[in-house]
């Protein structure tokens, strides 16, 4: 993973460590948004992986979809 991708992954990892246990397991997608973001950053780097993660988080809303949504 490139260093810009590692920097973008830090808030995601902090969320998983600090907030995720309090929020609970009620994600509409599989894998979860945080797992998707980390995989996208690992696979595609900071720019494309960050864009894919942002698009996924934007879809995670009451009128969004659900189901299996793997990183392309």
Protein Blocks (a to p, Z undefined) as FASTA:
>chain_A
ZZklmmmmmmmmmmmmmmmmmnopcbfbdcdfklmmmmmmmmnojmlmmmmmmmmmmmmc
fklcedjdddZZ
